[in-house]
Amino acid sequence: MDKTHANSTCSNRPDLRGEINWIPFDAAAFVGSSLRFVSGDPEGNRFRVSYYLDSTQHLKAKVWFGPETEGPPGHAHGGAMAAVVDEVLGLAAWAAGYSIVVGNLSVSFRNMLPLHKVVSVETKVVSAEGRKIMVHGRIYCEKTTYAVGECLCITIQPKNINIR
Ligand SMILES: CCCCCCCCCCCC(=O)SCCNC(=O)CCNC(=O)[C@H](O)C(C)(C)COP(=O)(O)OP(=O)(O)OC[C@H]1O[C@@H](n2cnc3c(N)ncnc32)[C@H](O)[C@@H]1OP(=O)(O)O
């Protein structure tokens, strides 16, 4: 199989390849290397994350929820899912050209997410009004939605951030 593209089926092994027409997105090259909490440890046992842009330039992510994200037995902690939604939706605003931090985040947990599972995250910047950028997204695998997020991002002056 082409190493850059995976089929869209879920997997219990950390196969983070993107889907057809997704292009790898180097988050660290774009916003610096500070995003260690969620996506900073590609060999770790918490999260493993790969970012992509789809054919419509929307940010996507493939995320493996490892054993150190456990909350309910055998399943991901809600805070772990919220952290993923926070980072991916915030990064989606950056990928769309806005220098932001997250001002408000709403997450609805729809299904328990089994540990060791690879899931997808989709995002969409739905509005930009003044300094307020609204991004919606969800964590899903095939027909199952695990969490839905609404993220209000507030633009900041890039000089106020130390990107490294
Ligand atoms: C380093 C590389 C990075 C790389 C980043 C990579 C991707 C991001 C991934 C991680 C995302 C995060 O976790 S970021 C970390 C978590 N977030 C934070 O720590 C943010 C903490 N909060 C703040 O710093 C501040 O409150 C700000 C910057 C959000 C806003 O402060 P401010 O600049 O003084 O602006 P302020 O006047 O208060 O608000 C401006 C407008 O936004 C509205 N507004 C502000 N906050 C809110 C809010 N929570 N809910 C509703 N509305 C709000 C105001 O009503 C106002 O509307 P109007 O009157 O104009 O109508």
PDBQT file of the ligand as one rigid body, heavy atoms in Angstrom, charges set to zero:
ROOT
HETATM    1  C1  LIG A 201       2.862  30.218  20.916  1.00  0.00    +0.000 C 
HETATM    2  C2  LIG A 201       2.416  29.540  19.675  1.00  0.00    +0.000 C 
HETATM    3  C3  LIG A 201       0.988  29.237  19.670  1.00  0.00    +0.000 C 
HETATM    4  C4  LIG A 201       0.671  28.047  18.895  1.00  0.00    +0.000 C 
HETATM    5  C5  LIG A 201      -0.785  27.717  18.998  1.00  0.00    +0.000 C 
HETATM    6  C6  LIG A 201      -1.102  26.458  18.343  1.00  0.00    +0.000 C 
HETATM    7  C7  LIG A 201      -2.547  26.111  18.254  1.00  0.00    +0.000 C 
HETATM    8  C8  LIG A 201      -3.326  26.330  19.508  1.00  0.00    +0.000 C 
HETATM    9  C9  LIG A 201      -3.479  25.084  20.294  1.00  0.00    +0.000 C 
HETATM   10  C10 LIG A 201      -3.624  25.336  21.756  1.00  0.00    +0.000 C 
HETATM   11  C11 LIG A 201      -4.775  26.222  22.088  1.00  0.00    +0.000 C 
HETATM   12  C12 LIG A 201      -4.730  26.602  23.525  1.00  0.00    +0.000 C 
HETATM   13  O1  LIG A 201      -4.866  25.780  24.367  1.00  0.00    +0.000 OA
HETATM   14  S1  LIG A 201      -4.402  28.211  23.864  1.00  0.00    +0.000 SA
HETATM   15  C13 LIG A 201      -4.171  28.175  25.620  1.00  0.00    +0.000 C 
HETATM   16  C14 LIG A 201      -5.494  28.315  26.372  1.00  0.00    +0.000 C 
HETATM   17  N1  LIG A 201      -5.994  29.661  26.246  1.00  0.00    +0.000 N 
HETATM   18  C15 LIG A 201      -5.512  30.645  26.997  1.00  0.00    +0.000 C 
HETATM   19  O2  LIG A 201      -4.646  30.463  27.847  1.00  0.00    +0.000 OA
HETATM   20  C16 LIG A 201      -6.112  32.000  26.724  1.00  0.00    +0.000 C 
HETATM   21  C17 LIG A 201      -6.200  32.823  28.008  1.00  0.00    +0.000 C 
HETATM   22  N2  LIG A 201      -6.956  34.078  27.748  1.00  0.00    +0.000 N 
HETATM   23  C18 LIG A 201      -6.327  35.158  27.249  1.00  0.00    +0.000 C 
HETATM   24  O3  LIG A 201      -5.089  35.198  27.058  1.00  0.00    +0.000 OA
HETATM   25  C19 LIG A 201      -7.180  36.345  26.971  1.00  0.00    +0.000 C 
HETATM   26  O4  LIG A 201      -8.377  36.275  27.706  1.00  0.00    +0.000 OA
HETATM   27  C20 LIG A 201      -7.524  36.491  25.474  1.00  0.00    +0.000 C 
HETATM   28  C21 LIG A 201      -6.207  36.692  24.646  1.00  0.00    +0.000 C 
HETATM   29  C22 LIG A 201      -8.278  35.282  24.938  1.00  0.00    +0.000 C 
HETATM   30  C23 LIG A 201      -8.414  37.723  25.305  1.00  0.00    +0.000 C 
HETATM   31  O5  LIG A 201      -7.841  38.816  25.981  1.00  0.00    +0.000 OA
HETATM   32  P1  LIG A 201      -7.688  40.260  25.333  1.00  0.00    +0.000 P 
HETATM   33  O6  LIG A 201      -6.666  40.211  24.243  1.00  0.00    +0.000 OA
HETATM   34  O7  LIG A 201      -7.474  41.213  26.456  1.00  0.00    +0.000 OA
HETATM   35  O8  LIG A 201      -9.048  40.532  24.602  1.00  0.00    +0.000 OA
HETATM   36  P2  LIG A 201     -10.462  40.948  25.195  1.00  0.00    +0.000 P 
HETATM   37  O9  LIG A 201     -10.572  42.440  25.016  1.00  0.00    +0.000 OA
HETATM   38  O10 LIG A 201     -10.702  40.400  26.554  1.00  0.00    +0.000 OA
HETATM   39  O11 LIG A 201     -11.446  40.205  24.196  1.00  0.00    +0.000 OA
HETATM   40  C24 LIG A 201     -11.461  40.490  22.811  1.00  0.00    +0.000 C 
HETATM   41  C25 LIG A 201     -12.803  40.084  22.290  1.00  0.00    +0.000 C 
HETATM   42  O12 LIG A 201     -12.929  38.642  22.434  1.00  0.00    +0.000 OA
HETATM   43  C26 LIG A 201     -14.017  38.363  23.338  1.00  0.00    +0.000 C 
HETATM   44  N3  LIG A 201     -13.591  37.284  24.224  1.00  0.00    +0.000 N 
HETATM   45  C27 LIG A 201     -12.408  37.132  24.805  1.00  0.00    +0.000 A 
HETATM   46  N4  LIG A 201     -12.366  36.011  25.520  1.00  0.00    +0.000 NA
HETATM   47  C28 LIG A 201     -13.576  35.437  25.402  1.00  0.00    +0.000 A 
HETATM   48  C29 LIG A 201     -14.168  34.261  25.912  1.00  0.00    +0.000 A 
HETATM   49  N5  LIG A 201     -13.506  33.420  26.712  1.00  0.00    +0.000 N 
HETATM   50  N6  LIG A 201     -15.440  33.974  25.552  1.00  0.00    +0.000 NA
HETATM   51  C30 LIG A 201     -16.130  34.800  24.745  1.00  0.00    +0.000 A 
HETATM   52  N7  LIG A 201     -15.621  35.941  24.230  1.00  0.00    +0.000 NA
HETATM   53  C31 LIG A 201     -14.367  36.259  24.561  1.00  0.00    +0.000 A 
HETATM   54  C32 LIG A 201     -14.270  39.646  24.108  1.00  0.00    +0.000 C 
HETATM   55  O13 LIG A 201     -15.599  39.729  24.511  1.00  0.00    +0.000 OA
HETATM   56  C33 LIG A 201     -13.960  40.691  23.061  1.00  0.00    +0.000 C 
HETATM   57  O14 LIG A 201     -15.058  40.815  22.167  1.00  0.00    +0.000 OA
HETATM   58  P3  LIG A 201     -15.495  42.208  21.540  1.00  0.00    +0.000 P 
HETATM   59  O15 LIG A 201     -15.721  43.140  22.678  1.00  0.00    +0.000 OA
HETATM   60  O16 LIG A 201     -14.329  42.630  20.673  1.00  0.00    +0.000 OA
HETATM   61  O17 LIG A 201     -16.724  41.891  20.761  1.00  0.00    +0.000 OA
ENDROOT
TORSDOF 0
